[in-house]
Amino acid sequence: MCYNMSGDDMKTEIHSYESFGTVDGPGIRFIVFFQGCPLRCAYCHNPDTWHIGQGKTVNTEDILTEILKYKSYFKNGGGVTLSGGEPLLQLDAAIALLQRCKEHGLHTCVDTSGAVFDEEDADKIKQFEKLLAVSDLFLLDIKHMDDERHRELTAHSNRNTLAFARYLA
């Protein structure tokens, strides 16, 4: 869904924002809920974020403008969290937005299931290296360690999630 506009500004599809989140990372957080998720978790608290094409298309610079309105509240370890849905479905836009956040001295966090990680895709690994460079923290949501149980809960294997855990380690 995301595509390059000019420089680092991209269009991306988001579901919504939360300006004073307190459970998606340390301190007070600005949460960007990305639209789209490959998992279908039985206990999902954001099922309205599952489907691409049902969110709002915005420029990453416009998201940054919204974030910066709340910068004074991020003292004492707060910052920005990308969540969803699955923010890494729109990896290029996530990287561009986090890069801009880092330029403004903001703490950055990615809340992800890791389901889109593919350890065998060299091009994607290069993108994930860029993501690591602009991310201070990952909240890796491992739904279940047992693959069969994970499939029952999400309709997908945990293979990529566990591979992403190893990659982050």
Salt bridges, closest charged atoms under 4 A:
ASP48 OD2 - HIS15 NE2 2.73
GLU61 OE2 - ARG100 NE 2.52
GLU66 OE1 - LYS69 NZ 3.01
GLU103 OE1 - ARG100 NH1 2.34
GLU120 OE2 - ARG159 NH2 3.09
ASP136 OD2 - LYS102 NZ 2.64
ASP141 OD2 - LYS143 NZ 2.49
ASP147 OD2 - ARG151 NE 2.95
GLU152 OE1 - ARG149 NH1 2.99
